[in-house]
């Protein structure tokens, strides 16, 4: 499944309508059913699945109804599912075309169970994925180390009573603002990363950007572990201090290098994005 434009994705020559809803893409159920079954009546086919899987078994619905544009140019309420529930839907379809997806899901499930028993397997898998995307070994090592540091930080925040994901985002923004002068959202905009996407900012950082990100989060963890702040206001102050240490180090580094370590470069397309960005800068 690959992106075609903001409204459609292409799956085996079949168009799947989609719409941005609740900070994620959701997809037309009828279009998925039609692509996997080639049924001449995909709406009726989906109706039978709904009755069998959800009404008869009294399961909670996995879909939401949203208005999508039809072939006649008009918009109609259409059952839609997010990525997670699209995979769940695929499991409910007895089609040969769905079998490869089911086998893949079974393999993924096995791998995750294995990784719970041996966490090093998860790190090896992530390293392999980054290599396949074309990242350099040195960068991958830093990225994986950064993930471990980030995990230590979130564990520390949980020990301090911070559980809400929104609060994690607020504290992360404090560190980023003190380190780079930008929140993560502002940083993504600076690098030209689409805001309506789940593309990870850190996957688009340079080596030095990753290093200062790690420094800010590591120092924050150490201060928090020592002082044990209680509540969001106290934790925000610690996050700002930790990021401030990294921010000072960044500024000193920039003085020595004679340039900013904050770059527009990103890695959205396996080595191609940086080239296009540099060419665009040269043509200004």
LINPE-V287213 format. One record per pair of residues at least 12 apart in sequence whose C-alpha atoms are under 10 Angstrom apart, sorted by the first residue. I is the first residue (numbers start at 0). GAP is how many residues later the second one is. Records with the same first field share a line. If there is no record, write none. Layout:
BEGIN
I: GAP, GAP
END
This chain:
BEGIN
0: 12, 13, 14, 15
2: 13
3: 12
4: 12, 13
5: 12, 13, 14, 19
6: 12, 13, 18, 20, 61, 62
7: 19, 20
8: 18
9: 25
10: 20, 21, 24, 25
11: 23, 24
12: 22
13: 17, 18, 20, 21, 22, 24
14: 13, 16, 17, 19, 20
15: 12, 13, 14, 15, 16, 17, 18, 19
16: 12, 13, 14, 15, 51, 52, 53, 61, 63
17: 13, 48, 50, 51, 62, 63, 64
18: 47, 48, 49, 50, 61, 63
19: 62, 176, 177
20: 43, 45, 59, 61, 175
21: 60
22: 172, 173, 174, 175
23: 58, 59, 172, 173, 174
24: 55, 56, 57, 58, 171, 172, 173
25: 37, 38, 40, 53, 54, 55, 56, 57, 58, 59, 60
26: 36, 37, 39, 41, 51, 52, 53, 54, 55, 56, 58, 59
27: 35, 36, 37, 38, 39, 40, 50, 51, 52, 53, 54, 58
28: 13, 14, 17, 34, 35, 49, 50, 51, 52, 53, 56, 57, 60, 61
29: 12, 13, 14, 15, 16, 17, 48, 49, 50
30: 12, 15, 48, 49
31: 14, 48, 49, 54, 57, 58
32: 12, 13, 16, 53, 56, 57, 60, 62, 65
33: 12
34: 62, 63
35: 54, 57, 58, 59, 60, 61, 62, 63
36: 56, 57, 58, 59, 60, 61
37: 57, 59
42: 36
44: 48
45: 33, 43, 47
48: 40, 43, 44
49: 12, 13, 39, 42
51: 40
52: 36, 39
60: 20, 24
61: 17, 18, 19, 20, 22, 23, 24, 26, 27
62: 15, 16, 17, 18, 19, 22, 23, 26
63: 13, 14, 15, 16, 17, 18
64: 12, 13, 14, 15, 16
65: 12, 13, 14, 15
66: 12, 13
67: 12
86: 14, 15, 18
87: 14, 17
89: 12, 15
90: 12, 14
110: 14
122: 21, 22, 24, 25
123: 20
125: 14, 17, 18
126: 13, 14, 16, 17
127: 12
129: 13, 14, 73, 140
131: 138
132: 134, 135, 136, 137, 138
133: 133, 135, 136, 137
134: 68, 132, 135, 136
137: 69
138: 64, 66, 67, 68, 69, 71
139: 63, 67
140: 66
141: 64, 65, 66, 68, 69, 72
142: 59, 60, 62, 63, 64, 67, 68, 71
144: 65, 66, 69
145: 56, 64, 65, 66, 67, 68, 69, 71, 72
146: 55, 67
147: 66
148: 64, 65, 66, 68, 69, 72
149: 22, 63, 64, 67, 68, 71
150: 66
151: 65, 66, 69, 70
152: 15, 19, 64, 65, 66, 67, 68, 69, 71, 72
153: 14, 18, 63, 67
154: 66
155: 64, 65, 66, 68, 69, 72
156: 14, 63, 64, 67, 68, 71, 72, 73, 74, 75, 78
158: 65, 66, 69, 70, 71
159: 64, 65, 68, 69, 70, 71, 72, 75
160: 68, 69, 70, 71, 74
161: 68, 69, 70, 73
166: 65, 68, 69
167: 64
168: 14, 15
169: 13, 62, 66, 69
170: 61, 62, 64, 65, 66, 67, 68, 69
171: 12, 44, 45, 64, 67, 68, 71
172: 12, 13, 63, 66, 67, 70
173: 61, 62, 63, 64, 65, 66, 67, 68, 69, 70
174: 38, 40, 41, 42, 44, 45, 61, 62, 63, 64, 65, 66, 67, 68, 69, 70, 71, 72
175: 36, 37, 40, 41, 63, 64, 66, 67, 68, 70, 71
176: 62, 63, 66, 67, 70
177: 38, 61, 62, 63, 64, 65, 66, 67, 68, 69, 70
178: 30, 33, 34, 36, 37, 38, 61, 62, 63, 64, 65, 66, 67, 68, 69, 70, 71, 72
179: 29, 32, 33, 36, 63, 64, 66, 67, 68, 70, 71, 81, 82
180: 62, 63, 66, 81
183: 16, 17, 18
184: 16
186: 14, 18, 75, 76, 77
187: 12, 13, 14, 16, 17, 76, 78
188: 12, 75
189: 72, 73, 74, 75
190: 13, 14, 71, 72, 73, 74, 75, 76, 86
191: 72, 73, 74, 76, 85
192: 71, 73, 74, 75
198: 69
199: 68
200: 65, 66
201: 64, 65
202: 63, 64, 65
203: 59, 60, 61, 62, 63, 64
204: 57, 58, 59, 60, 61, 62
205: 55, 56, 57, 58, 59, 60, 61
206: 54
207: 42, 45, 53, 54, 55
208: 41, 52, 53, 54
210: 35, 39
211: 31, 33, 34, 35, 36, 37, 38, 49
212: 30, 33, 34, 37
213: 29, 32
214: 27, 28, 29, 30, 31, 32, 34, 35
215: 23, 24, 25, 26, 27, 28, 29, 30, 31, 33
216: 22, 25, 26, 28, 29
217: 24, 25, 28
218: 19, 20, 22, 23, 24, 25, 26, 27
219: 15, 16, 17, 18, 19, 20, 21, 22, 23, 24, 25, 26
220: 17, 18, 21
221: 16, 20
222: 12, 15, 16, 18, 19
223: 13, 14, 15, 18
249: 12
263: 13, 14
264: 12, 13
END
